[in-house]
């Protein structure tokens, strides 16, 4: 029995490459938004950036990761124009 089979028998699965790419993409966007919001003293981009960096820890499905991340990015783009 390999280690991966052992983990699967415990109910644990490795994330897909699409999930990992989404985590990195939204994490980078979130870090930039947080940094910009902190630098310009604008609370909305700062908190949206923090949300973009942290929400993947609570979302197990790939499709839901992209839906929530896209919604947060749209909100960030809308608030960035103000």
ABEGO torsion letter per residue (X at the ends): XBAAAAAAAAGBBBBBAAAAAAAAAAAAAAAAAAAAAAAAGBAAAAAAAAAAAAAAAABABAAAAAAAAAAAAAAAAAAAAX
